[in-house]
């Protein structure tokens, strides 16, 4: 699950790193629409990580114990 979390967070971190490292003049060469799309996709993946964690917790960790059939005492 940790590997999936890292993979889903990676695009967002790379996008933020790109925005901090790139020259402001070079940033103007990119269209605002393309930057918006890349940012949106990276944000969707970032927040999908929380859904994956919730699914993991519900299905694997917090799964209700299976109740055995009651035994009849004779």
N, C-alpha and C positions, 0 to 999 in steps of 0.2 A: 504494500500500500504506500510505503514511503517513496518508492521509485515512481509510482504514478503521480503522487503529489508533486514531486520534483519536476517531472515532465510537464505537468499541467501549469506549473508556476514559471517554468523556463521562458516561454515566449514573452510574458509580461516583464520579467527581469531583463531580458535582452532588449526589449523595446525601450525600457527606461534607460538602460545603459547606452543604447544608441543615441537617444535624445540628449544625454549628458555629455557624450564624447564628441558628437559631430559638430563641425563648425557651423555657427548660425547662418552664415551665407550659403553653405551647402544645403542646409535644411530648407531654405527657401526654394530650392529646386524641386522639392517634392510637393506634390499637390496636397492640399488640405484634406481632400476626400480620401486619398490613399492612406495618409497618416491616420485618419479617423477610422478607416476600415481595419487597418492593422491593430490599432489600439483596441477597437471593439472586440475583435477576435481574441486578442490576448486577454482581455478582461473576462470574456465568456469562459475561456479555458481556466483562468485563475479562480473564478467563482464556481466552476464545475467541480473543482477539487473539493469544495465544502460539501457538495451533493454526494460525491463519491465517498467521502468520509462518513457522512450520515448513513448512506446505504450500507457501508461496511459495519458500522456500529449496530445498526438495527438488525441486519441479517446474520452477522457472525458473532459479535460480542454480546449483544443483549438479547439473543434469541431465547425465548422462553423454554425452560426445560420441558422435555417431553414427560408427560405423566404416564406412569405405568397403570395398567388396568388394576383395579382393586381386587385383591384376592379374597376369595370366600373361605372363611374358616369353617371347617366341618367338624 
